[in-house]
Amino acid sequence: MSHVDTNVPPIWFPNQRIIRTVLQTVASSLVTVAGLAGFVAVFAPQLLEAVREILPASWYAWCVVAIGVVGTISGVLAKVMALPAVNAFLAKFGAGSVPRSGVSD
């Protein structure tokens, strides 16, 4: 049986934190991809045209799937980090749901 540090308070609203993590990751991925495409379109339109000739039309779908996978992985990691044992371990290094000073000995 694993030992869980009872001095670390439980995480409030862990599911809400997971949803927020997924939304933040997907939004930042979309902004990054759109920003990169916009930058290339303005400063190197020839490069963008060459890429369009090489890639199949389905590459847009692959980009959407990739962003979805990144969001899913982020959600799974957020769920794992919300587990009491993992949270207690992270709190020892100041990376838990409470600051290191908030953990009683």
DSSP file (Angstrom, degrees, kcal/mol; ACC not computed):
  #  RESIDUE AA STRUCTURE BP1 BP2  ACC     N-H-->O    O-->H-N    N-H-->O    O-->H-N    TCO  KAPPA ALPHA  PHI   PSI    X-CA   Y-CA   Z-CA
    1    1 A M              0   0    0      0, 0.0     2,-0.1     0, 0.0     0, 0.0   0.000 360.0 360.0 360.0 136.0    0.0    0.0    0.0
    2    2 A S        -     0   0    0      1,-0.1     2,-0.5     0, 0.0    83,-0.0  -0.449 360.0-120.1 -81.9 152.9    1.4    3.4   -0.9
    3    3 A H        -     0   0    0     -2,-0.1     2,-0.5    82,-0.0    -1,-0.1  -0.802  23.3-163.9 -94.1 125.9    1.9    6.1    1.6
    4    4 A V        -     0   0    0     -2,-0.5     2,-0.6    84,-0.0    81,-0.1  -0.945  24.6-122.9-110.4 126.7    0.0    9.4    1.1
    5    5 A D    >   -     0   0    0     -2,-0.5     3,-1.1    79,-0.2    83,-0.0  -0.555  20.7-164.5 -69.1 113.4    1.2   12.4    2.9
    6    6 A T  T 3  S+     0   0    0     -2,-0.6    -1,-0.2     1,-0.2    -3,-0.0   0.514  78.7  76.9 -79.4  -3.6   -1.9   13.5    4.9
    7    7 A N  T 3  S+     0   0    0     97,-0.1    97,-0.9     2,-0.1    -1,-0.2   0.634  78.4  81.3 -80.2 -13.4   -0.3   16.9    5.6
    8    8 A V  S <  S-     0   0    0     -3,-1.1    80,-0.1    95,-0.2    95,-0.1  -0.831  85.5-127.8 -94.0 121.6   -1.1   18.1    2.0
    9    9 A P        -     0   0    0      0, 0.0    88,-0.2     0, 0.0     3,-0.1  -0.324  32.9 -95.5 -66.9 151.0   -4.7   19.2    1.7
   10   10 A P        -     0   0    0      0, 0.0     2,-0.3     0, 0.0    73,-0.1  -0.260  44.0 -98.7 -65.0 154.2   -6.7   17.7   -1.1
   11   11 A I        -     0   0    0     71,-0.3     2,-0.3    -3,-0.1    87,-0.0  -0.545  35.5-127.5 -74.1 133.7   -7.0   19.6   -4.4
   12   12 A W  S    S-     0   0    0     -2,-0.3     5,-0.1     1,-0.2    -1,-0.1  -0.654  82.3  -5.5 -81.2 138.4  -10.2   21.5   -4.8
   13   13 A F  S  > S+     0   0    0     -2,-0.3     4,-1.7     1,-0.1    -1,-0.2   0.893  70.6 177.6  48.8  59.3  -12.2   20.9   -7.9
   14   14 A P  H  > S+     0   0    0      0, 0.0     4,-1.9     0, 0.0     5,-0.1   0.866  77.5  53.4 -62.4 -35.7   -9.7   18.6   -9.7
   15   15 A N  H  > S+     0   0    0      1,-0.2     4,-2.4     2,-0.2     5,-0.2   0.885 106.3  52.5 -67.2 -36.9  -12.0   18.0  -12.7
   16   16 A Q  H  > S+     0   0    0      1,-0.2     4,-2.4     2,-0.2    -1,-0.2   0.891 108.3  51.5 -64.1 -38.1  -12.3   21.7  -13.2
   17   17 A R  H  X S+     0   0    0     -4,-1.7     4,-2.2     2,-0.2    -2,-0.2   0.879 108.9  50.9 -65.6 -37.8   -8.6   22.0  -13.2
   18   18 A I  H  X S+     0   0    0     -4,-1.9     4,-2.4     2,-0.2    -2,-0.2   0.937 110.9  47.8 -65.4 -46.4   -8.3   19.2  -15.8
   19   19 A I  H  X S+     0   0    0     -4,-2.4     4,-2.5     1,-0.2    -2,-0.2   0.917 112.3  49.6 -61.0 -43.7  -10.9   20.9  -18.1
   20   20 A R  H  X S+     0   0    0     -4,-2.4     4,-2.6     1,-0.2    -1,-0.2   0.890 109.8  51.6 -63.4 -39.2   -9.0   24.3  -17.8
   21   21 A T  H  X S+     0   0    0     -4,-2.2     4,-2.4     2,-0.2    -2,-0.2   0.927 110.9  47.5 -63.3 -44.8   -5.7   22.6  -18.6
   22   22 A V  H  X S+     0   0    0     -4,-2.4     4,-2.7     2,-0.2     5,-0.2   0.936 113.6  47.6 -62.2 -46.6   -7.1   21.0  -21.7
   23   23 A L  H  X S+     0   0    0     -4,-2.5     4,-2.5     1,-0.2     5,-0.2   0.905 112.6  49.0 -62.5 -41.6   -8.7   24.3  -22.9
   24   24 A Q  H  X S+     0   0    0     -4,-2.6     4,-2.5     2,-0.2    -1,-0.2   0.907 113.2  47.2 -63.8 -41.9   -5.5   26.3  -22.2
   25   25 A T  H  X S+     0   0    0     -4,-2.4     4,-2.2     2,-0.2    -2,-0.2   0.926 114.1  45.7 -67.7 -45.1   -3.4   23.7  -24.1
   26   26 A V  H  X S+     0   0    0     -4,-2.7     4,-2.6     2,-0.2     5,-0.2   0.928 114.4  48.9 -64.5 -44.2   -5.8   23.6  -27.1
   27   27 A A  H  X S+     0   0    0     -4,-2.5     4,-2.4    -5,-0.2    -2,-0.2   0.925 112.7  46.8 -62.5 -44.5   -6.1   27.4  -27.3
   28   28 A S  H  X S+     0   0    0     -4,-2.5     4,-2.2    -5,-0.2    -1,-0.2   0.873 112.2  51.1 -67.4 -34.7   -2.3   27.9  -27.1
   29   29 A S  H  X S+     0   0    0     -4,-2.2     4,-2.6     2,-0.2     5,-0.2   0.923 111.2  47.8 -65.3 -44.0   -1.7   25.3  -29.7
   30   30 A L  H  X S+     0   0    0     -4,-2.6     4,-2.8     1,-0.2     5,-0.3   0.920 112.6  48.4 -63.1 -43.6   -4.3   26.9  -32.1
   31   31 A V  H  X S+     0   0    0     -4,-2.4     4,-2.7     2,-0.2    -1,-0.2   0.900 112.4  49.6 -63.5 -40.6   -2.8   30.3  -31.5
   32   32 A T  H  X S+     0   0    0     -4,-2.2     4,-2.5     2,-0.2    -2,-0.2   0.939 113.7  44.3 -64.1 -47.6    0.7   29.0  -32.2
   33   33 A V  H  X S+     0   0    0     -4,-2.6     4,-2.5     2,-0.2    -2,-0.2   0.930 117.0  45.6 -64.2 -45.7   -0.2   27.2  -35.4
   34   34 A A  H  X S+     0   0    0     -4,-2.8     4,-2.6    -5,-0.2    -2,-0.2   0.905 113.7  49.8 -64.9 -41.0   -2.3   30.2  -36.6
   35   35 A G  H  X S+     0   0    0     -4,-2.7     4,-2.6    -5,-0.3    -2,-0.2   0.910 111.8  47.8 -64.0 -42.3    0.5   32.6  -35.7
   36   36 A L  H  X S+     0   0    0     -4,-2.5     4,-2.6     2,-0.2     5,-0.2   0.922 112.9  48.2 -64.2 -44.1    3.1   30.5  -37.4
   37   37 A A  H  X S+     0   0    0     -4,-2.5     4,-2.4     1,-0.2    -2,-0.2   0.910 113.4  48.1 -63.2 -41.3    1.0   30.2  -40.6
   38   38 A G  H  X S+     0   0    0     -4,-2.6     4,-1.8     2,-0.2    -2,-0.2   0.905 111.3  50.2 -64.8 -41.7    0.3   34.0  -40.5
   39   39 A F  H  X S+     0   0    0     -4,-2.6     4,-2.9     1,-0.2     5,-0.4   0.933 113.5  45.1 -61.7 -47.1    4.0   34.8  -40.1
   40   40 A V  H  X S+     0   0    0     -4,-2.6     4,-2.4     1,-0.2     8,-0.3   0.891 110.6  54.6 -65.7 -39.0    5.0   32.5  -43.0
   41   41 A A  H  < S+     0   0    0     -4,-2.4    -1,-0.2    -5,-0.2    -2,-0.2   0.857 116.4  37.9 -62.8 -35.0    2.2   33.9  -45.2
   42   42 A V  H  < S+     0   0    0     -4,-1.8    -2,-0.2    -5,-0.1    -1,-0.2   0.915 129.4  27.6 -81.7 -46.2    3.4   37.5  -44.6
   43   43 A F  H  < S+     0   0    0     -4,-2.9    -3,-0.2     1,-0.2    -2,-0.2   0.668 135.8  20.0 -97.3 -18.1    7.2   37.0  -44.6
   44   44 A A    >X  +     0   0    0     -4,-2.4     4,-1.7    -5,-0.4     3,-0.7  -0.366  61.5 157.9-147.9  62.7    7.7   33.9  -46.8
   45   45 A P  H 3> S+     0   0    0      0, 0.0     4,-2.2     0, 0.0     5,-0.2   0.812  77.0  60.4 -61.4 -28.4    4.6   33.3  -49.0
   46   46 A Q  H 3> S+     0   0    0      2,-0.2     4,-2.2     1,-0.2     5,-0.2   0.892 103.6  50.7 -65.1 -37.7    6.7   31.3  -51.5
   47   47 A L  H <> S+     0   0    0     -3,-0.7     4,-2.3     2,-0.2    -1,-0.2   0.925 109.7  49.6 -64.0 -44.8    7.5   28.8  -48.7
   48   48 A L  H  X S+     0   0    0     -4,-1.7     4,-2.2    -8,-0.3    -2,-0.2   0.898 110.8  50.0 -62.4 -40.2    3.9   28.4  -47.8
   49   49 A E  H  X S+     0   0    0     -4,-2.2     4,-1.6     2,-0.2    -1,-0.2   0.887 110.0  50.6 -65.9 -38.8    3.0   27.8  -51.4
   50   50 A A  H  X S+     0   0    0     -4,-2.2     4,-1.4     2,-0.2    -2,-0.2   0.894 110.2  49.9 -65.4 -39.5    5.7   25.2  -51.7
   51   51 A V  H  X S+     0   0    0     -4,-2.3     4,-2.8     1,-0.2    -2,-0.2   0.904 107.5  54.3 -65.5 -40.5    4.4   23.4  -48.6
   52   52 A R  H  < S+     0   0    0     -4,-2.2    -1,-0.2     1,-0.2    -2,-0.2   0.853 107.3  51.2 -62.3 -33.8    0.8   23.5  -50.0
   53   53 A E  H  < S+     0   0    0     -4,-1.6    -1,-0.2     1,-0.1    -2,-0.2   0.836 115.4  41.6 -71.4 -31.9    2.0   21.8  -53.2
   54   54 A I  H  < S+     0   0    0     -4,-1.4    -2,-0.2    -3,-0.2    -1,-0.1   0.908 103.7  70.5 -83.0 -44.6    3.8   19.0  -51.2
   55   55 A L  S  < S-     0   0    0     -4,-2.8     2,-0.0    -5,-0.1     0, 0.0  -0.467  83.6-118.4 -79.1 144.3    1.3   18.3  -48.5
   56   56 A P    >   -     0   0    0      0, 0.0     3,-1.7     0, 0.0     4,-0.2  -0.302  30.1-105.4 -72.4 165.3   -2.0   16.5  -49.2
   57   57 A A  T >  S+     0   0    0      1,-0.3     3,-1.0     2,-0.1     4,-0.3   0.749 116.2  67.9 -63.5 -23.3   -5.3   18.3  -48.6
   58   58 A S  T 3> S+     0   0    0      1,-0.2     4,-1.7     2,-0.2     3,-0.4   0.485  71.1  92.6 -77.3  -1.0   -5.9   16.1  -45.5
   59   59 A W  H <> S+     0   0    0     -3,-1.7     4,-2.0     1,-0.2    -1,-0.2   0.803  78.5  61.4 -66.0 -25.8   -3.0   17.7  -43.6
   60   60 A Y  H <> S+     0   0    0     -3,-1.0     4,-2.1     2,-0.2    -1,-0.2   0.924 104.1  48.6 -61.7 -43.1   -5.4   20.2  -42.1
   61   61 A A  H  > S+     0   0    0     -3,-0.4     4,-2.5    -4,-0.3    -2,-0.2   0.896 108.8  53.4 -63.7 -39.5   -7.3   17.3  -40.5
   62   62 A W  H  X S+     0   0    0     -4,-1.7     4,-2.5     1,-0.2    -1,-0.2   0.878 107.1  52.0 -63.4 -37.0   -4.0   15.9  -39.2
   63   63 A C  H  X S+     0   0    0     -4,-2.0     4,-2.3     2,-0.2    -1,-0.2   0.917 110.0  48.5 -64.1 -43.0   -3.2   19.3  -37.6
   64   64 A V  H  X S+     0   0    0     -4,-2.1     4,-2.2     1,-0.2    -2,-0.2   0.916 112.4  48.5 -63.9 -42.8   -6.6   19.3  -35.8
   65   65 A V  H  X S+     0   0    0     -4,-2.5     4,-2.6     2,-0.2    -2,-0.2   0.910 109.7  52.6 -63.3 -41.9   -6.0   15.7  -34.6
   66   66 A A  H  X S+     0   0    0     -4,-2.5     4,-2.4     1,-0.2    -2,-0.2   0.911 109.5  48.4 -61.6 -42.4   -2.5   16.6  -33.4
   67   67 A I  H  X S+     0   0    0     -4,-2.3     4,-2.3     1,-0.2    -1,-0.2   0.894 111.5  50.9 -64.6 -39.0   -3.9   19.5  -31.4
   68   68 A G  H  X S+     0   0    0     -4,-2.2     4,-2.3     2,-0.2    -2,-0.2   0.887 109.7  49.7 -64.3 -39.3   -6.6   17.2  -30.0
   69   69 A V  H  X S+     0   0    0     -4,-2.6     4,-2.7     2,-0.2     5,-0.2   0.918 110.3  49.9 -65.9 -43.3   -3.9   14.6  -29.0
   70   70 A V  H  X S+     0   0    0     -4,-2.4     4,-2.2     1,-0.2    -2,-0.2   0.912 111.9  49.0 -61.3 -42.0   -1.8   17.3  -27.3
   71   71 A G  H  X S+     0   0    0     -4,-2.3     4,-2.0     2,-0.2    -1,-0.2   0.897 111.6  49.1 -63.4 -40.5   -4.9   18.5  -25.4
   72   72 A T  H  X S+     0   0    0     -4,-2.3     4,-2.4     2,-0.2    -2,-0.2   0.921 110.4  49.4 -65.5 -44.6   -5.8   15.0  -24.3
   73   73 A I  H  X S+     0   0    0     -4,-2.7     4,-2.6     1,-0.2    -1,-0.2   0.904 110.3  51.8 -61.6 -40.5   -2.3   14.2  -23.1
   74   74 A S  H  X S+     0   0    0     -4,-2.2     4,-2.2    -5,-0.2    -1,-0.2   0.903 109.7  49.7 -62.5 -40.7   -2.3   17.5  -21.1
   75   75 A G  H  X S+     0   0    0     -4,-2.0     4,-2.2     2,-0.2    -2,-0.2   0.902 110.6  49.2 -64.2 -42.0   -5.6   16.5  -19.5
   76   76 A V  H  X S+     0   0    0     -4,-2.4     4,-2.5     2,-0.2    -2,-0.2   0.921 111.9  48.7 -64.1 -43.7   -4.3   13.0  -18.6
   77   77 A L  H  X S+     0   0    0     -4,-2.6     4,-2.5     1,-0.2    -2,-0.2   0.889 110.0  51.7 -64.2 -37.7   -1.2   14.6  -17.0
   78   78 A A  H  X S+     0   0    0     -4,-2.2     4,-0.9     2,-0.2    -1,-0.2   0.896 110.0  49.9 -63.9 -39.1   -3.4   17.1  -15.1
   79   79 A K  H  < S+     0   0    0     -4,-2.2     3,-0.5     2,-0.2     4,-0.5   0.918 111.3  48.0 -64.9 -43.7   -5.5   14.2  -13.8
   80   80 A V  H >< S+     0   0    0     -4,-2.5     3,-1.4     1,-0.2     6,-0.3   0.914 110.1  52.1 -63.1 -42.6   -2.3   12.2  -12.7
   81   81 A M  H 3< S+     0   0    0     -4,-2.5    -1,-0.2     1,-0.3    -2,-0.2   0.703 103.8  59.4 -69.3 -17.6   -0.9   15.3  -11.0
   82   82 A A  T 3< S+     0   0    0     -4,-0.9   -71,-0.3    -3,-0.5    -1,-0.3   0.558  77.9 111.0 -86.0  -8.6   -4.2   15.7   -9.1
   83   83 A L  S <> S-     0   0    0     -3,-1.4     4,-3.1    -4,-0.5     5,-0.3  -0.442  78.5-123.1 -64.2 138.8   -3.9   12.3   -7.5
   84   84 A P  H  > S+     0   0    0      0, 0.0     4,-2.5     0, 0.0   -79,-0.2   0.874 109.1  48.5 -53.9 -43.3   -3.2   12.7   -3.7
   85   85 A A  H  > S+     0   0    0      2,-0.2     4,-2.0     1,-0.2   -80,-0.2   0.909 115.3  44.2 -66.0 -41.2    0.0   10.8   -3.7
   86   86 A V  H  > S+     0   0    0     -6,-0.3     4,-2.8     2,-0.2     5,-0.2   0.912 113.5  50.9 -69.3 -42.2    1.4   12.7   -6.7
   87   87 A N  H  X S+     0   0    0     -4,-3.1     4,-2.2     1,-0.2    -2,-0.2   0.905 110.2  49.8 -61.2 -41.7    0.3   16.0   -5.4
   88   88 A A  H  X S+     0   0    0     -4,-2.5     4,-1.0    -5,-0.3    -1,-0.2   0.902 111.7  48.7 -64.2 -40.4    1.9   15.2   -2.0
   89   89 A F  H >< S+     0   0    0     -4,-2.0     3,-0.7     1,-0.2     4,-0.5   0.933 112.7  47.4 -63.7 -45.7    5.2   14.3   -3.8
   90   90 A L  H ><>S+     0   0    0     -4,-2.8     5,-2.7     1,-0.2     3,-1.3   0.837 103.7  62.4 -65.1 -32.7    5.1   17.5   -5.9
   91   91 A A  H ><5S+     0   0    0     -4,-2.2     3,-1.1     4,-0.3    -1,-0.2   0.801  92.2  65.4 -64.2 -28.0    4.4   19.6   -2.8
   92   92 A K  T <<5S+     0   0    0     -4,-1.0    -1,-0.3    -3,-0.7    -2,-0.2   0.786 108.6  39.7 -63.0 -25.8    7.7   18.5   -1.4
   93   93 A F  T < 5S-     0   0    0     -3,-1.3    -1,-0.3    -4,-0.5    -2,-0.2   0.296 121.8-103.5-106.0   6.7    9.4   20.4   -4.3
   94   94 A G  T < 5S+     0   0    0     -3,-1.1    -3,-0.2    -4,-0.2    -2,-0.1   0.667  98.5 103.5  80.8  16.0    7.0   23.4   -4.2
   95   95 A A      < +     0   0    0     -5,-2.7    -4,-0.3    -6,-0.1    -5,-0.1   0.202  54.2 101.7-114.7  14.4    5.1   22.2   -7.3
   96   96 A G  S    S-     0   0    0     -6,-0.6    -8,-0.1     2,-0.5     4,-0.1  -0.038  94.4 -84.9 -84.5-168.1    2.0   20.8   -5.6
   97   97 A S  S    S+     0   0    0    -88,-0.2   -85,-0.1   -10,-0.1    -1,-0.1   0.606 117.4  42.5 -77.4 -11.2   -1.4   22.4   -5.3
   98   98 A V  S    S-     0   0    0    -11,-0.2    -2,-0.5   -89,-0.0    -4,-0.1  -0.950  98.7 -98.4-128.7 152.2   -0.2   24.3   -2.3
   99   99 A P    >   -     0   0    0      0, 0.0     3,-2.1     0, 0.0     4,-0.3  -0.283  37.7-107.9 -65.4 158.4    3.1   26.1   -1.7
  100  100 A R  G >  S+     0   0    0      1,-0.3     3,-1.4     2,-0.2    -5,-0.0   0.851 121.4  58.7 -55.0 -35.5    5.7   24.3    0.2
  101  101 A S  G 3  S+     0   0    0      1,-0.3    -1,-0.3    -7,-0.1     0, 0.0   0.693  97.6  61.9 -69.1 -17.1    5.1   26.6    3.1
  102  102 A G  G <  S+     0   0    0     -3,-2.1     2,-0.6   -11,-0.1    -1,-0.3   0.480  83.3  93.3 -87.4  -2.3    1.5   25.5    3.2
  103  103 A V  S <  S-     0   0    0     -3,-1.4     2,-0.2    -4,-0.3   -95,-0.2  -0.812  70.3-144.2 -94.1 122.4    2.4   21.9    4.0
  104  104 A S              0   0    0    -97,-0.9   -97,-0.1    -2,-0.6    -2,-0.1  -0.584 360.0 360.0 -85.2 149.0    2.5   21.2    7.7
  105  105 A D              0   0    0     -2,-0.2    -1,-0.1   -98,-0.0   -98,-0.1   0.436 360.0 360.0 -88.9 360.0    5.1   18.8    9.1
